Amino acid sequence: MVKPNENNNLANKSIRPIGAIRSLRQSPLWLVSLTVIAVYICFIDRIAISIAIIPMAAENAWSASTQGVIMAAFFLGYLTLQIPAGMLADRFGGKWVLGLGVLLWSVFTLLTPPAAATGLIALVVCRFFMGVAEAVTWPSIYSLYSQWVSDTRRATAVGFMNSGVAGGSVIALVATPLIIAAYSWQLAFYIYGAIGIVWFLIWTPTTRSSPAGTANASRDEHCGAKSDFPKITLVALLQSRAVWAIAVAHMCLNWTIFLMLSWLPTYINKGLGADFSQIGMLAVAPAVVAMLLTPVAGRVFDILISRGFNRLRVRKVMQSLAFGSIAFTFAILGYVESVLAGILLVTFSNAMTACSAGGFATNHLEIAPNQSGLLMGLTNTLGSLSSGLAILISGIVLDVTGSWVVVFQLAAAIAILGAVFYWRFASIEREFY
């Protein structure tokens, strides 16, 4: 027979998990932490195939051009949904947009091995829809941060979140070869897909789109009523110098980042003459530095603003430091012959690129706090186009000239363009609802 006080104890024990979930649902730190993990998963799943494609190609006798088609399918899908995802997150809340995105891309990660076994078309379709699902990541997270993260902590949050780009890449580059060597390339996709499913099962009951639990309540309370500022329109975007400053900075930075993500192993091997067995560890070093310093740069921005420094000036200075360092690095990188010198230069560039966390990277939340998901979706779409062009044009330049100098000098010029344009036209004044 259960005594009355035992009934109370049992009731209390059953209530505690519910109370813990309620507590988590009101915690900005918990939500930000899960979004950071989501970005790590995003890039682990995205980068894994760059390693797995080697044994996959050997098994299926795929040519280099066929491998290129498989890789490109993801980026084509990635371009399609970013703007709609931002609109949906701003309108209905980012919780389900991000959650369903992670769930779907994890499912397509799990489906990669059976799709490859089915045939090339099935694999290309699978990769395309994985790209579609991953496209929601940044727009939905920016929409969530506009709700949950105070203005004095946003650069810090975005810095931690963006560290997942490098961090996820490092994990994929290190773990995937080990899994393939010990078991199979198929297992890598099954493990990574399962991690995303687990994340979704944790995310769904423990988060909300806003502290009030509705998509628009906190926006109206903290960011102004709808009548105070206009909604974003195409004409308004085209006429806004501040939006153009963010978009150009985003495109120029993505050009340099994805140039190195895609071509660094080849540059280390062909350009610097490093042994193939050394490429993995040498390529990981710059990514580790970026992973560690991006959150630091975001925190530095928030600290400077809290101490009374001019917000716009700090943004311009930090973005100029990022672009100036990139331009300096790329201007001389093509002339370097030492492996150590080359890696040190790239590592320095990656370290200073982190300053963008206090530059344009959180500028969206000032220009359009209630439509930051849409604005991020727009600039990230343009940034993705720039990333693809960087990879494509650099390959053409290498084929035509055989010179890394030309590839890197072009990137240096683009970095300078980004610095000048952002310094001239950047603004922190709110323009849209």
C-alpha positions as CSV (number, residue, x, y, z in Angstrom):
1,M,0.0,0.0,0.0
2,V,1.3,3.5,-1.0
3,K,1.3,6.0,1.8
4,P,0.0,9.6,1.2
5,N,3.4,11.2,1.4
6,E,4.7,8.6,-1.1
7,N,1.9,9.6,-3.5
8,N,3.1,13.2,-3.2
9,N,6.7,12.1,-3.8
10,L,5.7,10.2,-6.9
11,A,3.7,13.2,-8.2
12,N,6.6,15.5,-7.5
13,K,9.0,13.1,-9.4
14,S,6.6,13.1,-12.4
15,I,6.3,16.9,-12.4
16,R,10.0,17.6,-12.2
17,P,10.8,16.6,-15.8
18,I,7.9,18.8,-17.0
19,G,9.2,21.7,-14.9
20,A,12.7,21.2,-16.3
21,I,11.4,21.3,-19.9
22,R,9.4,24.5,-19.1
23,S,12.6,26.0,-17.6
24,L,14.6,25.2,-20.7
25,R,11.9,26.6,-23.0
26,Q,12.4,30.0,-21.3
27,S,16.2,29.9,-21.5
28,P,18.0,31.9,-24.3
29,L,21.2,30.1,-23.5
30,W,19.6,26.7,-24.1
31,L,18.1,27.8,-27.4
32,V,21.4,29.4,-28.6
33,S,23.3,26.3,-27.6
34,L,21.1,24.1,-29.6
35,T,21.3,26.3,-32.7
36,V,25.1,26.2,-32.4
37,I,24.9,22.4,-32.3
38,A,22.6,22.5,-35.4
39,V,25.2,24.4,-37.4
40,Y,27.9,21.9,-36.4
41,I,25.6,19.1,-37.6
42,C,24.8,21.1,-40.8
43,F,28.5,21.3,-41.8
44,I,29.4,17.8,-40.6
45,D,26.7,16.4,-43.0
46,R,27.6,18.8,-45.7
47,I,31.4,18.2,-45.7
48,A,31.3,14.4,-45.1
49,I,30.7,13.6,-48.7
50,S,33.9,15.4,-49.8
51,I,35.7,12.6,-48.0
52,A,33.3,9.8,-48.7
53,I,33.2,10.6,-52.4
54,I,36.7,9.0,-52.7
55,P,35.6,5.4,-51.9
56,M,32.2,6.0,-53.5
57,A,33.8,7.0,-56.8
58,A,36.1,4.0,-56.6
59,E,33.2,1.6,-56.1
60,N,31.1,3.1,-58.9
61,A,33.9,4.1,-61.4
62,W,32.7,7.7,-61.3
63,S,34.7,10.3,-63.3
64,A,35.8,13.6,-61.9
65,S,33.0,15.4,-63.7
66,T,30.4,12.9,-62.3
67,Q,31.7,13.6,-58.8
68,G,31.4,17.3,-59.6
69,V,27.7,16.9,-60.5
70,I,27.1,15.1,-57.2
71,M,28.7,17.8,-55.2
72,A,27.0,20.6,-57.2
73,A,23.6,19.1,-56.6
74,F,23.7,20.1,-53.0
75,F,24.5,23.8,-53.7
76,L,21.7,24.0,-56.3
77,G,19.2,22.9,-53.7
78,Y,20.8,25.2,-51.1
79,L,19.9,28.3,-53.3
80,T,16.2,27.5,-53.5
81,L,14.7,27.9,-50.1
82,Q,16.7,30.5,-48.1
83,I,14.4,33.5,-48.9
84,P,11.1,31.5,-48.4
85,A,12.6,30.0,-45.2
86,G,13.3,33.5,-43.9
87,M,9.8,34.7,-44.7
88,L,8.3,31.6,-43.0
89,A,10.5,32.0,-39.9
90,D,9.6,35.7,-39.6
91,R,5.9,35.0,-40.0
92,F,5.4,31.8,-38.0
93,G,8.5,31.5,-35.9
94,G,11.9,29.9,-36.4
95,K,11.4,26.9,-34.1
96,W,9.6,24.6,-36.6
97,V,11.4,26.0,-39.7
98,L,14.8,25.1,-38.2
99,G,13.6,21.9,-36.6
100,L,12.0,20.5,-39.7
101,G,15.0,21.6,-41.7
102,V,17.4,19.6,-39.5
103,L,15.0,16.6,-39.5
104,L,14.7,16.6,-43.3
105,W,18.4,17.0,-44.0
106,S,19.2,14.3,-41.5
107,V,16.8,12.0,-43.3
108,F,18.4,12.7,-46.6
109,T,21.8,12.1,-45.0
110,L,20.6,8.7,-43.9
111,L,19.2,8.0,-47.4
112,T,22.6,8.8,-49.1
113,P,23.9,5.2,-49.0
114,P,20.7,3.6,-50.4
115,A,20.4,6.4,-52.9
116,A,24.0,5.7,-54.1
117,A,23.2,2.0,-54.3
118,T,20.1,2.8,-56.4
119,G,21.9,4.9,-59.0
120,L,23.4,8.2,-59.9
121,I,20.2,10.0,-60.5
122,A,18.8,8.9,-57.1
123,L,22.0,10.2,-55.4
124,V,21.9,13.5,-57.2
125,V,18.2,14.0,-56.2
126,C,19.0,13.1,-52.6
127,R,21.8,15.6,-52.4
128,F,19.7,18.3,-54.0
129,F,16.9,17.9,-51.4
130,M,19.5,17.8,-48.6
131,G,20.7,21.2,-49.9
132,V,17.1,22.4,-49.9
133,A,16.6,21.4,-46.3
134,E,19.9,22.9,-45.1
135,A,19.0,26.2,-46.7
136,V,16.7,27.1,-43.8
137,T,19.5,27.1,-41.3
138,W,20.8,30.7,-41.2
139,P,17.5,32.5,-42.0
140,S,15.6,30.6,-39.2
141,I,18.4,31.1,-36.7
142,Y,18.6,34.8,-37.3
143,S,14.8,35.0,-36.9
144,L,15.1,33.2,-33.6
145,Y,17.9,35.4,-32.4
146,S,15.9,38.5,-33.1
147,Q,13.3,37.1,-30.6
148,W,15.5,35.5,-27.9
149,V,18.9,37.3,-27.8
150,S,19.2,40.8,-26.5
151,D,21.0,43.5,-28.5
152,T,24.0,43.4,-26.1
153,R,24.6,39.7,-26.8
154,R,23.7,39.1,-30.4
155,A,27.3,39.3,-31.8
156,T,28.4,36.8,-29.2
157,A,25.6,34.4,-30.1
158,V,26.2,34.8,-33.8
159,G,30.0,34.3,-33.2
160,F,29.4,31.0,-31.4
161,M,26.8,29.9,-34.0
162,N,29.2,30.7,-36.9
163,S,32.0,28.8,-35.2
164,G,30.1,25.7,-36.3
165,V,31.0,26.3,-39.9
166,A,34.7,25.6,-39.1
167,G,34.0,23.3,-36.2
168,G,31.6,21.0,-38.2
169,S,34.1,20.9,-41.0
170,V,36.9,19.9,-38.6
171,I,34.8,17.1,-37.1
172,A,33.9,15.8,-40.6
173,L,37.5,16.0,-41.9
174,V,38.8,14.2,-38.9
175,A,36.1,11.7,-38.0
176,T,34.9,10.6,-41.5
177,P,38.2,9.1,-42.7
178,L,38.4,7.2,-39.3
179,I,34.9,5.8,-39.7
180,I,35.5,4.8,-43.3
181,A,38.9,3.2,-42.5
182,A,37.5,1.2,-39.5
183,Y,34.0,0.3,-41.0
184,S,32.6,1.8,-44.2
185,W,31.7,5.1,-45.9
186,Q,28.0,4.1,-45.5
187,L,28.3,4.1,-41.7
188,A,29.5,7.7,-41.6
189,F,26.2,8.9,-43.2
190,Y,24.2,6.7,-40.9
191,I,25.9,8.1,-37.8
192,Y,25.7,11.7,-38.9
193,G,22.0,11.4,-39.9
194,A,21.1,9.7,-36.6
195,I,22.8,12.6,-34.7
196,G,20.4,15.1,-36.4
197,I,17.4,13.0,-35.5
198,V,18.4,13.0,-31.9
199,W,18.9,16.8,-32.0
200,F,15.3,17.2,-33.4
201,L,13.9,15.0,-30.6
202,I,15.6,17.3,-28.0
203,W,14.8,20.6,-29.9
204,T,11.1,20.0,-30.3
205,P,9.9,19.8,-26.7
206,T,12.4,22.2,-25.2
207,T,12.3,25.3,-27.4
208,R,9.9,28.0,-28.5
209,S,9.9,30.5,-31.4
210,S,9.8,33.4,-28.9
211,P,9.9,33.9,-25.1
212,A,6.1,34.5,-25.2
213,G,5.5,31.3,-27.2
214,T,4.2,33.2,-30.2
215,A,5.9,34.3,-33.4
216,N,5.1,38.0,-33.1
217,A,4.4,38.9,-29.5
218,S,8.0,39.8,-28.4
219,R,8.8,41.5,-31.7
220,D,5.9,43.9,-31.3
221,E,6.8,44.6,-27.7
222,H,10.5,45.1,-28.0
223,C,11.1,46.1,-31.6
224,G,8.2,48.4,-32.4
225,A,4.8,48.1,-33.8
226,K,4.2,47.2,-37.4
227,S,3.1,50.7,-38.2
228,D,6.4,52.3,-37.1
229,F,8.4,50.8,-40.0
230,P,7.7,49.5,-43.5
231,K,7.8,45.9,-44.5
232,I,10.6,44.8,-46.7
233,T,9.8,45.1,-50.4
234,L,12.0,44.5,-53.5
235,V,12.0,48.2,-54.3
236,A,12.9,49.1,-50.8
237,L,15.8,46.6,-50.7
238,L,17.2,47.9,-54.0
239,Q,17.1,51.4,-52.7
240,S,18.7,50.7,-49.3
241,R,22.4,51.4,-49.2
242,A,22.6,49.6,-45.8
243,V,21.2,46.4,-47.3
244,W,23.6,46.6,-50.3
245,A,26.5,47.1,-47.8
246,I,25.6,43.9,-46.0
247,A,24.9,42.0,-49.2
248,V,28.2,43.0,-50.9
249,A,30.2,42.2,-47.7
250,H,28.5,38.8,-47.5
251,M,29.3,38.0,-51.1
252,C,32.9,39.2,-50.8
253,L,33.6,37.3,-47.6
254,N,31.9,34.1,-48.9
255,W,34.1,34.3,-52.1
256,T,37.3,34.1,-49.9
257,I,36.0,31.6,-47.4
258,F,34.7,29.0,-49.9
259,L,37.7,29.5,-52.2
260,M,39.9,28.2,-49.3
261,L,37.5,25.5,-48.1
262,S,37.3,24.1,-51.6
263,W,40.8,24.6,-52.9
264,L,43.1,24.6,-49.9
265,P,43.8,20.8,-50.0
266,T,44.7,21.1,-53.7
267,Y,46.8,24.2,-53.1
268,I,48.7,22.5,-50.2
269,N,49.4,19.5,-52.4
270,K,49.9,21.0,-55.9
271,G,50.9,24.6,-55.1
272,L,53.1,24.0,-52.0
273,G,54.2,20.4,-52.8
274,A,53.1,18.9,-49.5
275,D,52.8,15.1,-49.4
276,F,49.3,13.8,-49.9
277,S,49.3,12.2,-46.5
278,Q,49.9,15.5,-44.8
279,I,47.0,17.4,-46.4
280,G,44.3,16.5,-43.9
281,M,46.1,17.7,-40.8
282,L,47.4,20.8,-42.6
283,A,44.0,21.8,-43.8
284,V,42.4,21.3,-40.4
285,A,44.7,23.8,-38.6
286,P,43.2,27.0,-40.1
287,A,39.7,25.7,-39.5
288,V,40.4,25.1,-35.8
289,V,41.6,28.7,-35.4
290,A,38.5,30.0,-37.0
291,M,36.3,27.8,-34.8
292,L,38.0,29.2,-31.7
293,L,38.2,32.9,-32.6
294,T,34.8,33.5,-34.2
295,P,33.0,33.5,-30.8
296,V,35.8,35.6,-29.3
297,A,35.4,38.3,-32.0
298,G,31.6,38.4,-31.4
299,R,32.1,38.8,-27.7
300,V,34.7,41.6,-28.2
301,F,32.1,43.5,-30.3
302,D,29.5,43.2,-27.5
303,I,31.9,44.3,-24.8
304,L,33.1,47.3,-26.8
305,I,29.5,48.4,-27.4
306,S,28.6,47.9,-23.7
307,R,31.5,50.3,-22.8
308,G,30.1,53.0,-25.0
309,F,32.1,52.7,-28.2
310,N,30.3,53.9,-31.4
311,R,28.4,50.9,-32.8
312,L,28.8,51.8,-36.4
313,R,32.5,52.6,-36.1
314,V,33.2,49.4,-34.4
315,R,31.3,47.4,-37.1
316,K,33.3,49.2,-39.8
317,V,36.6,48.7,-38.1
318,M,36.1,45.0,-37.4
319,Q,34.9,44.3,-40.9
320,S,37.9,46.3,-42.3
321,L,40.2,44.2,-40.2
322,A,38.7,41.0,-41.6
323,F,38.9,42.1,-45.3
324,G,42.2,43.9,-44.9
325,S,43.9,40.8,-43.5
326,I,42.3,38.6,-46.2
327,A,43.6,41.0,-48.9
328,F,47.1,41.1,-47.4
329,T,47.2,37.3,-47.1
330,F,46.0,36.5,-50.6
331,A,48.1,39.2,-52.2
332,I,51.3,37.4,-51.1
333,L,50.1,33.8,-50.8
334,G,50.6,32.8,-54.4
335,Y,54.3,33.7,-54.1
336,V,55.0,31.5,-51.1
337,E,56.9,28.3,-51.6
338,S,57.2,27.0,-48.0
339,V,54.4,24.8,-46.7
340,L,54.8,26.2,-43.2
341,A,54.6,29.8,-44.4
342,G,51.6,29.1,-46.6
343,I,49.7,27.4,-43.7
344,L,50.6,30.2,-41.3
345,L,49.3,32.8,-43.7
346,V,46.0,31.0,-44.3
347,T,45.7,30.5,-40.5
348,F,46.2,34.2,-40.0
349,S,43.6,35.0,-42.6
350,N,41.1,32.7,-40.9
351,A,41.8,34.2,-37.5
352,M,41.1,37.7,-38.8
353,T,38.1,36.6,-40.8
354,A,36.5,36.0,-37.4
355,C,36.2,39.8,-37.0
356,S,33.2,39.6,-39.3
357,A,31.2,38.5,-36.3
358,G,31.3,42.1,-35.2
359,G,31.1,43.4,-38.7
360,F,28.3,42.7,-41.2
361,A,27.3,39.4,-39.7
362,T,24.9,40.8,-37.1
363,N,24.0,44.0,-39.0
364,H,20.8,42.3,-40.4
365,L,19.3,42.4,-36.9
366,E,19.7,46.2,-36.7
367,I,18.3,47.0,-40.2
368,A,15.3,44.8,-40.0
369,P,14.9,43.2,-36.5
370,N,11.5,41.7,-37.2
371,Q,12.4,40.5,-40.7
372,S,16.0,39.5,-40.1
373,G,15.3,35.9,-41.3
374,L,14.1,37.3,-44.7
375,L,17.1,39.7,-44.9
376,M,19.6,36.9,-44.0
377,G,17.9,34.6,-46.5
378,L,18.4,37.2,-49.2
379,T,22.1,38.0,-48.5
380,N,22.9,34.3,-47.8
381,T,21.5,33.5,-51.2
382,L,23.7,36.0,-52.9
383,G,26.6,34.8,-50.7
384,S,26.0,31.2,-51.9
385,L,26.0,32.3,-55.5
386,S,29.3,34.1,-54.8
387,S,30.7,30.9,-53.2
388,G,29.9,28.8,-56.3
389,L,31.4,31.4,-58.6
390,A,34.5,31.5,-56.5
391,I,35.0,27.7,-56.9
392,L,34.1,27.7,-60.6
393,I,36.1,30.8,-61.7
394,S,39.1,29.8,-59.7
395,G,39.1,26.4,-61.4
396,I,38.9,28.0,-64.8
397,V,41.7,30.4,-63.9
398,L,43.9,27.5,-62.8
399,D,43.2,25.6,-66.1
400,V,43.9,28.7,-68.3
401,T,46.9,30.2,-66.4
402,G,48.2,27.4,-64.2
403,S,48.9,30.1,-61.7
404,W,47.8,30.3,-58.0
405,V,49.0,33.9,-58.0
406,V,46.1,35.0,-60.3
407,V,43.6,33.1,-58.2
408,F,44.7,34.7,-55.0
409,Q,45.2,38.1,-56.4
410,L,41.6,38.1,-57.6
411,A,40.4,37.1,-54.2
412,A,42.5,39.9,-52.6
413,A,40.9,42.4,-55.0
414,I,37.4,41.2,-54.0
415,A,38.3,41.5,-50.3
416,I,39.3,45.1,-50.9
417,L,36.1,45.8,-52.7
418,G,34.1,44.4,-49.8
419,A,36.1,46.6,-47.3
420,V,35.6,49.8,-49.2
421,F,31.9,49.2,-50.0
422,Y,31.0,48.3,-46.4
423,W,32.9,51.2,-44.9
424,R,31.2,53.7,-47.3
425,F,27.6,52.5,-47.1
426,A,27.1,50.5,-43.8
427,S,24.5,51.7,-41.4
428,I,23.1,50.6,-38.1
429,E,19.9,52.6,-38.4
430,R,16.7,50.6,-38.5
431,E,14.9,50.8,-41.9
432,F,12.3,47.9,-41.9
433,Y,9.8,46.4,-39.5
